[in-house]
């Protein structure tokens, strides 16, 4: 059996024992890319303990994130730290259709402040976690070209306004992030360019197409999927789920990458049977992203589950896995290789989908914990947040609307913070339990002739 992944000093994907902190704003805090990256690593490397941690806080910036370093980074002793800021640093409020000189000046100062703040933040993080490798991620685009329909009446005022020109400011920040990564000798992940290119392509024919929610800021499931795919491709993760070739003429296993084949048998009627235990199950993707799999070559670059049978007699054949027919293919198709990663009938696909559901539930629980953290960091410079009784008293006296914005998360913070380390470890234990749901199982394959 071959490993399906050749590890060299040049490979950049995460390995067994790695702890990766994603340090960012609301796009990390409440987003899906982190969840999709977790899904990939747990399905592709089900026996590896690779811990991906959501350390995003809604509304955060590179200049405000310093106080979070000890709790949200240092305590985890990470091997890798991914920085993703910019959407709030750009100064969205300065961007309007006809900016005044003061607004133009404000936008320029926001750029300068971001560059200085980002460099200071990286330096402080390096002091706190000197052995961790850094990954710099560009901001995602602000969609100031879409025609937005059906904005909820209860949406905050900022989400109802189109900050024209903001995406130009984010392009500048993206350029700075990429150049900084080159200067600092760290890995860069460019999310701005592929997402912006897709927006511009779609905008030619569809004024309503969006990768974000109605607020033009926060990517929806499709946007986060593309973000995760580009992250993984930039890491050069191994694409192989399993890649098996059976030589029907010589009655042997010709190749078994990332899989073990046993009990291979050939019948006089041309049928072939064998058992396969792969080392991985397919990488699941959300339904919102399926129409874009081919465009981004997801199957080719991230999800190769291939069964090839050479030298079959001409004709059509049924492929059964665990006695369930998953498709019919002719001899030429088998010779070229049958792709199974997105075949919804296979038990591997169904196992991956069930894992994806459980993984999503845990990601949502982690978002709730981040909500508690967000209350702490929002009031950090205003109130005694570490003294829970004093903070509760201050909050009751000074915050009239306790259901709005970050105030809505204070009750959760007060209940959670006293035992937050224990709660985090309980979540990690639950994640480890769910990881076991991605453990591959042995399956019985049958290839039966229909006609010749």
C-alpha positions as CSV (number, residue, x, y, z in Angstrom):
1,X,0.0,0.0,0.0
2,X,1.3,3.4,-0.9
3,X,0.6,6.3,1.4
4,X,-1.1,8.6,-1.1
5,X,0.9,11.5,0.4
6,X,4.6,12.1,0.0
7,X,5.8,14.3,2.9
8,X,8.8,16.4,2.2
9,X,10.3,19.5,3.7
10,X,8.3,21.5,1.1
11,X,4.8,20.2,2.1
12,X,2.8,22.7,4.1
13,X,-0.3,20.8,5.1
14,X,-0.9,20.1,8.8
15,X,0.4,16.9,10.4
16,X,-0.4,14.6,13.3
17,X,0.1,16.5,16.6
18,X,-0.4,20.0,15.1
19,X,-2.5,22.6,16.8
20,X,-3.6,25.4,14.5
21,X,-5.2,28.7,15.7
22,X,-7.3,30.7,13.3
23,X,-7.0,34.2,14.7
24,X,-9.4,36.7,13.1
25,X,-12.6,38.6,13.1
26,X,-16.3,37.6,12.5
27,X,-15.5,35.8,9.2
28,X,-13.6,33.3,11.4
29,X,-15.8,33.6,14.5
30,X,-19.1,32.6,12.8
31,X,-17.9,31.4,9.4
32,X,-17.8,28.0,7.8
33,X,-14.3,27.9,6.3
34,X,-12.8,26.7,9.6
35,X,-15.5,24.0,9.7
36,X,-14.8,22.9,6.2
37,X,-11.0,22.7,6.8
38,X,-11.7,20.6,9.9
39,X,-13.9,18.3,7.7
40,X,-11.1,17.8,5.2
41,X,-8.4,17.0,7.8
42,X,-10.6,14.6,9.8
43,X,-11.7,12.7,6.7
44,X,-8.4,12.7,4.9
45,X,-6.3,11.9,8.1
46,X,-8.8,10.1,10.4
47,X,-6.1,8.6,12.5
48,X,-4.2,11.9,13.1
49,X,-4.8,14.3,16.0
50,X,-4.8,17.7,14.3
51,X,-6.5,20.4,16.3
52,X,-8.0,23.3,14.5
53,X,-9.1,26.1,16.8
54,X,-11.6,29.0,16.1
55,X,-10.1,32.1,17.7
56,X,-12.2,34.6,15.8
57,X,-14.1,37.5,17.4
58,X,-16.8,39.5,15.6
59,X,-15.9,43.1,15.0
60,X,-12.2,42.6,15.8
61,X,-9.3,44.3,14.1
62,X,-5.5,43.9,14.0
63,X,-5.2,46.9,16.2
64,X,-7.6,45.6,18.9
65,X,-6.7,41.9,19.0
66,X,-3.6,42.3,21.3
67,X,-5.4,41.6,24.6
68,X,-6.6,38.3,23.2
69,X,-3.2,36.8,22.6
70,X,-2.7,35.0,25.9
71,X,-6.2,33.4,26.0
72,X,-6.9,32.8,22.3
73,X,-3.4,31.8,21.2
74,X,-0.8,31.2,23.9
75,X,-2.8,28.8,26.1
76,X,-3.1,26.4,23.1
77,X,0.7,26.2,22.5
78,X,0.0,26.2,18.8
79,X,2.2,24.9,16.1
80,X,0.6,27.2,13.5
81,X,-1.2,30.5,13.7
82,X,-3.3,31.8,10.8
83,X,-4.0,35.6,10.8
84,X,-7.1,36.8,9.1
85,X,-8.0,40.5,9.6
86,X,-8.8,43.4,7.4
87,X,-12.5,43.6,6.8
88,X,-13.0,45.8,9.9
89,X,-9.6,47.5,9.6
90,X,-10.3,49.0,6.2
91,X,-12.6,51.7,7.6
92,X,-15.8,50.7,5.7
93,X,-17.6,53.9,6.9
94,X,-15.2,56.1,4.9
95,X,-16.3,54.6,1.6
96,X,-19.2,56.2,0.0
97,X,-20.2,57.0,-3.6
98,X,-19.0,60.6,-3.4
99,X,-16.4,60.7,-0.6
100,X,-15.4,64.0,0.9
101,X,-11.7,65.0,1.4
102,X,-12.0,64.0,5.0
103,X,-13.4,60.6,4.2
104,X,-10.6,60.0,1.6
105,X,-8.1,61.0,4.3
106,X,-9.8,58.6,6.8
107,X,-9.6,55.7,4.3
108,X,-5.9,56.4,3.8
109,X,-5.2,56.6,7.5
110,X,-7.0,53.3,8.0
111,X,-4.6,51.7,5.5
112,X,-1.6,53.0,7.4
113,X,-3.0,52.0,10.7
114,X,-3.7,48.5,9.5
115,X,-0.2,48.0,8.2
116,X,1.3,49.2,11.4
117,X,-1.1,47.3,13.6
118,X,-0.7,44.0,11.6
119,X,3.1,44.2,12.0
120,X,2.8,44.9,15.7
121,X,0.3,42.1,16.2
122,X,2.5,39.6,14.4
123,X,5.5,40.6,16.6
124,X,3.5,40.3,19.8
125,X,2.1,36.9,18.8
126,X,5.7,35.8,18.0
127,X,6.7,36.7,21.5
128,X,3.8,34.7,23.0
129,X,4.2,31.7,20.8
130,X,7.8,31.8,19.4
131,X,7.8,28.3,17.9
132,X,4.6,28.6,15.9
133,X,4.6,28.9,12.2
134,X,2.6,31.8,10.8
135,X,0.1,31.9,7.9
136,X,-1.1,35.2,6.5
137,X,-4.5,35.2,4.9
138,X,-5.8,38.1,2.8
139,X,-9.2,39.6,3.6
140,X,-12.2,38.5,1.5
141,X,-13.9,41.0,-0.8
142,X,-16.6,43.4,0.1
143,X,-19.3,43.1,-2.6
144,X,-20.1,46.7,-3.5
145,X,-21.3,45.7,-7.0
146,X,-24.2,43.4,-6.3
147,X,-27.9,44.4,-6.3
148,X,-29.1,43.2,-2.9
149,X,-32.7,42.1,-2.5
150,X,-34.7,41.4,0.6
151,X,-32.6,43.0,3.3
152,X,-34.2,42.1,6.6
153,X,-35.9,45.0,8.4
154,X,-34.2,44.1,11.6
155,X,-30.7,44.2,10.0
156,X,-28.3,46.7,11.6
157,X,-28.0,50.0,9.8
158,X,-24.4,49.4,8.7
159,X,-25.6,46.2,6.8
160,X,-28.2,48.2,4.8
161,X,-25.6,50.6,3.3
162,X,-23.5,49.9,0.3
163,X,-20.0,51.2,1.1
164,X,-19.0,51.9,-2.5
165,X,-15.3,51.6,-3.1
166,X,-14.6,49.6,0.0
167,X,-13.5,46.6,-2.1
168,X,-10.7,48.8,-3.5
169,X,-9.4,49.4,0.0
170,X,-9.5,45.7,0.8
171,X,-7.5,45.0,-2.4
172,X,-4.8,47.2,-1.0
173,X,-4.8,45.4,2.3
174,X,-4.7,42.0,0.4
175,X,-1.7,43.2,-1.5
176,X,0.0,44.2,1.7
177,X,-0.7,40.9,3.3
178,X,0.8,39.0,0.4
179,X,3.9,41.2,0.3
180,X,4.3,40.9,4.0
181,X,4.2,37.1,3.8
182,X,6.9,37.2,1.2
183,X,9.1,39.6,3.3
184,X,8.6,37.5,6.5
185,X,9.1,34.2,4.7
186,X,5.7,32.7,5.8
187,X,3.0,31.0,3.9
188,X,0.3,33.3,2.3
189,X,-3.2,32.3,1.5
190,X,-4.9,34.6,-1.0
191,X,-8.7,34.5,-0.6
192,X,-9.3,38.0,-2.1
193,X,-8.3,37.3,-5.7
194,X,-10.2,34.1,-6.4
195,X,-13.4,35.3,-4.7
196,X,-13.2,38.7,-6.4
197,X,-12.5,37.1,-9.8
198,X,-15.6,35.0,-9.4
199,X,-17.7,38.0,-8.5
200,X,-16.5,40.0,-11.5
201,X,-17.1,37.0,-13.8
202,X,-20.7,36.5,-12.5
203,X,-21.4,40.2,-12.5
204,X,-21.2,40.3,-16.3
205,X,-24.5,38.4,-16.5
206,X,-26.0,38.4,-13.0
207,X,-26.4,41.5,-10.9
208,X,-27.8,39.5,-8.0
209,X,-25.1,36.9,-7.6
210,X,-23.4,37.1,-4.2
211,X,-20.8,35.2,-2.3
212,X,-21.8,37.0,0.9
213,X,-24.9,37.5,3.0
214,X,-27.0,40.5,2.3
215,X,-24.6,42.6,4.3
216,X,-21.9,42.3,1.6
217,X,-19.3,41.5,4.2
218,X,-19.8,37.9,5.5
219,X,-19.3,35.1,3.0
220,X,-22.1,32.5,2.8
221,X,-21.6,28.7,2.5
222,X,-20.4,28.9,-1.1
223,X,-17.9,31.6,-0.4
224,X,-16.5,29.8,2.6
225,X,-16.2,26.6,0.6
226,X,-14.1,28.3,-2.1
227,X,-12.0,29.8,0.7
228,X,-11.4,26.4,2.3
229,X,-10.6,24.8,-1.1
230,X,-8.0,27.5,-1.9
231,X,-6.5,27.1,1.5
232,X,-6.1,23.4,1.1
233,X,-4.8,23.7,-2.5
234,X,-2.2,26.2,-1.3
235,X,-1.1,23.8,1.3
236,X,-0.7,21.1,-1.4
237,X,-2.7,18.6,0.6
238,X,-2.8,15.0,-0.7
239,X,-5.7,14.6,-3.2
240,X,-6.0,10.9,-2.8
241,X,-8.9,9.3,-0.9
242,X,-8.1,6.0,-2.5
243,X,-6.7,5.0,-6.0
244,X,-7.0,1.3,-6.9
245,X,-6.3,-0.5,-10.1
246,X,-7.3,-4.1,-10.7
247,X,-5.8,-5.9,-13.7
248,X,-8.6,-8.3,-14.8
249,X,-6.4,-10.1,-17.4
250,X,-3.6,-11.0,-15.0
251,X,-6.0,-11.2,-12.0
252,X,-4.0,-9.0,-9.7
253,X,-4.0,-5.7,-7.9
254,X,-1.9,-3.4,-10.0
255,X,-2.1,-0.3,-7.7
256,X,-3.6,0.4,-4.2
257,X,-2.8,3.9,-3.2
258,X,-4.1,4.7,0.3
259,X,-6.0,1.4,0.4
260,X,-5.6,-2.2,1.3
261,X,-7.2,-4.8,-1.0
262,X,-7.9,-8.3,0.2
263,X,-9.9,-11.4,-0.9
264,X,-9.6,-10.6,-4.6
265,X,-11.5,-13.2,-6.6
266,X,-12.4,-13.7,-10.3
267,X,-15.3,-15.7,-11.6
268,X,-15.7,-17.6,-14.9
269,X,-18.6,-15.3,-15.8
270,X,-16.3,-12.3,-15.7
271,X,-17.3,-11.1,-12.2
272,X,-14.7,-9.6,-9.9
273,X,-15.0,-9.3,-6.1
274,X,-12.7,-7.9,-3.4
275,X,-12.6,-6.2,-0.1
276,X,-11.2,-2.7,0.3
277,X,-10.1,-0.8,3.4
278,X,-9.2,2.7,2.4
279,X,-7.2,5.0,4.7
280,X,-9.6,7.9,4.2
281,X,-13.2,8.6,3.3
282,X,-14.3,11.3,0.8
283,X,-14.1,15.0,1.7
284,X,-17.7,16.2,2.1
285,X,-18.8,19.5,0.7
286,X,-22.0,21.5,1.4
287,X,-24.8,21.3,-1.1
288,X,-24.5,25.1,-1.8
289,X,-21.1,24.5,-3.3
290,X,-21.7,21.5,-5.5
291,X,-22.3,23.5,-8.7
292,X,-18.7,24.9,-8.4
293,X,-16.8,21.6,-7.9
294,X,-15.8,21.4,-11.6
295,X,-14.8,25.0,-11.9
296,X,-12.4,24.8,-9.0
297,X,-11.2,21.2,-9.9
298,X,-12.1,20.0,-6.4
299,X,-12.4,16.4,-7.3
300,X,-9.1,16.4,-9.2
301,X,-7.1,18.4,-6.6
302,X,-8.8,17.4,-3.3
303,X,-11.0,14.4,-3.6
304,X,-9.7,11.5,-5.8
305,X,-11.5,8.3,-5.0
306,X,-10.8,6.2,-8.1
307,X,-11.4,2.6,-9.1
308,X,-9.8,1.4,-12.3
309,X,-10.2,-2.0,-13.8
310,X,-8.0,-2.7,-16.8
311,X,-8.4,-5.4,-19.5
312,X,-12.1,-6.0,-19.0
313,X,-13.9,-7.6,-21.9
314,X,-16.0,-5.1,-23.8
315,X,-19.5,-4.6,-22.4
316,X,-21.3,-3.0,-19.5
317,X,-20.8,-3.8,-15.8
318,X,-22.6,-3.2,-12.5
319,X,-20.6,-1.9,-9.6
320,X,-21.8,-2.9,-6.2
321,X,-20.4,-1.9,-2.8
322,X,-21.7,-3.9,0.1
323,X,-24.4,-5.4,-2.2
324,X,-25.7,-1.9,-3.2
325,X,-25.5,-1.0,-6.8
326,X,-23.7,2.4,-7.1
327,X,-23.5,2.6,-10.9
328,X,-23.1,1.0,-14.2
329,X,-20.0,1.5,-16.4
330,X,-18.6,0.1,-19.6
331,X,-15.2,-1.5,-20.0
332,X,-13.7,1.7,-21.3
333,X,-15.0,3.8,-18.4
334,X,-13.5,1.3,-15.9
335,X,-10.2,1.4,-17.9
336,X,-10.1,5.2,-17.6
337,X,-11.0,5.1,-13.9
338,X,-14.4,5.4,-12.2
339,X,-14.6,8.4,-9.9
340,X,-16.5,7.7,-6.7
341,X,-15.9,10.6,-4.3
342,X,-19.2,12.4,-5.1
343,X,-21.2,9.3,-5.9
344,X,-24.1,9.7,-3.4
345,X,-24.9,6.0,-3.4
346,X,-21.6,4.7,-2.0
347,X,-21.5,3.9,1.7
348,X,-18.3,5.9,2.0
349,X,-20.1,9.0,0.7
350,X,-22.9,8.5,3.1
351,X,-20.5,8.0,6.0
352,X,-18.8,11.3,5.0
353,X,-22.1,13.1,5.0
354,X,-23.0,11.8,8.4
355,X,-19.6,12.9,9.7
356,X,-20.2,16.3,8.1
357,X,-23.5,16.7,9.9
358,X,-21.9,15.9,13.3
359,X,-18.9,18.1,12.6
360,X,-21.3,21.0,11.8
361,X,-23.1,20.5,15.1
362,X,-19.8,20.8,17.0
363,X,-18.7,23.8,14.9
364,X,-21.9,25.5,15.9
365,X,-21.2,24.8,19.6
366,X,-17.8,26.3,19.2
367,X,-19.3,29.4,17.7
368,X,-21.5,29.7,20.9
369,X,-18.3,29.6,23.0
370,X,-16.8,32.3,20.8
371,X,-20.0,34.4,21.4
372,X,-19.2,34.2,25.1
373,X,-15.6,35.2,24.4
374,X,-16.9,38.1,22.3
375,X,-18.7,39.6,25.2
376,X,-15.5,39.5,27.3
377,X,-13.4,41.2,24.6
378,X,-16.0,43.8,23.7
379,X,-16.2,45.1,27.3
380,X,-12.5,44.4,28.2
381,X,-11.5,48.0,28.2
382,X,-14.7,49.2,29.8
383,X,-15.4,47.0,32.7
384,X,-13.8,44.5,35.2
385,X,-14.5,41.4,33.0
386,X,-12.2,39.1,35.0
387,X,-14.2,39.7,38.2
388,X,-17.4,38.1,37.2
389,X,-19.5,39.5,40.1
390,X,-18.1,43.0,39.7
391,X,-18.7,42.8,35.9
392,X,-22.3,41.6,36.4
393,X,-22.9,44.6,38.7
394,X,-21.3,47.0,36.2
395,X,-23.3,45.5,33.4
396,X,-26.6,45.8,35.2
397,X,-26.0,49.5,35.9
398,X,-24.4,50.6,32.7
399,X,-26.0,48.7,29.8
400,X,-29.7,49.5,29.3
401,X,-30.3,47.3,26.3
402,X,-29.2,43.8,27.3
403,X,-30.4,42.0,24.2
404,X,-28.5,44.1,21.6
405,X,-25.2,43.2,20.0
406,X,-22.5,41.9,22.3
407,X,-24.6,42.6,25.3
408,X,-26.8,39.7,24.3
409,X,-23.8,37.3,25.0
410,X,-23.0,38.6,28.5
411,X,-25.2,36.1,30.4
412,X,-23.5,33.3,28.6
413,X,-20.1,34.7,29.4
414,X,-20.9,35.1,33.1
415,X,-22.1,31.4,33.2
416,X,-19.2,30.1,31.1
417,X,-16.1,31.9,32.0
418,X,-15.4,30.5,35.4
419,X,-14.9,27.0,33.8
420,X,-14.0,28.0,30.3
421,X,-10.8,25.8,30.2
422,X,-12.8,22.8,31.3
423,X,-15.5,23.5,28.7
424,X,-12.9,23.9,25.9
425,X,-11.4,20.5,26.8
426,X,-14.9,18.9,26.9
427,X,-15.5,20.3,23.4
428,X,-12.2,18.9,22.2
429,X,-13.1,15.5,23.6
430,X,-16.4,15.6,21.7
431,X,-14.5,16.6,18.6
432,X,-12.2,13.6,19.0
433,X,-15.2,11.4,19.4
434,X,-16.7,12.7,16.2
435,X,-13.4,12.3,14.5
436,X,-13.8,8.5,15.1
437,X,-16.9,8.7,12.9
438,X,-14.6,9.4,10.0
439,X,-12.6,6.2,10.5
440,X,-12.8,4.2,7.3
441,X,-14.6,0.8,7.2
442,X,-13.9,-2.2,5.0
443,X,-16.3,-2.6,2.1
444,X,-17.0,-5.4,-0.3
445,X,-16.8,-4.6,-4.0
446,X,-18.4,-6.6,-6.8
447,X,-18.1,-5.9,-10.6
448,X,-20.7,-7.9,-12.5
449,X,-21.1,-8.2,-16.3
450,X,-24.4,-7.0,-17.7
451,X,-23.7,-7.6,-21.4
452,X,-20.8,-8.2,-23.7
